[in-house]
């Protein structure tokens, strides 16, 4: 069964191909995904690599954790399941701000014409 690894502290200039080539040295890479910002399409500095077996994943961790790539020491460990995080709307249904108007001396923001 494939084992997913977290690869952190990547240079923002590191490409997915470079990460893939590095991890192929430890065994079969089932999948390699460099995480990019959805707005700028630039690297966010980390990736996920899926190795073919647990043994290959362990070999990759021991070979590449602390190894320098692109001038930075890599962090490589087994990926943890994603945590459920609260949504960014703070639980409110209105989305902030009172939309009733106001501030107008003529009467609550309504037009009186």
Residue, then its C-alpha position, 0 to 999 in steps of 0.5 A: x500500500x502507498x504511503x503519503x509523505x509530507x515534504x516541507x521547507x521547499x524553496x519557492x523556486x523548486x519544481x514538482x519535477x525536482x521533487x519527483x526526481x529526488x524521491x525516485x532515488x528512494x523507490x517507486x513514486x506513486x504520486x507527487x504533488x507540489x502545492x501551489x497558491x490557487x491565485x498566484x499559481x506559485x509554490x507554497x513551499x511544500x509537497x506531498x509524495x506518495x511512495x509505493x511501499x512503507x519500506x520505500x517511504x521509510x527509506x525516503x524519510x531517512x535519506x531526505x529529512x534534513x537534506x538540502x534542496x534548493x538551498x534549504x534543508x528539507x523536512x520529510x515525514x509521514x503525512x498526517x490526515x487533514x484536520x477538520x477546521x472550522x470554516x472562515x465565516x465565524x459561524x454567523x449567517x449575516x457575514x458581518x456588517x449591518x445592512x440597514x443603512x444609517x448615517x444619513x441625517x434625513x432618516x436612516x438611509x431611506x430616500x424621502x423623495 
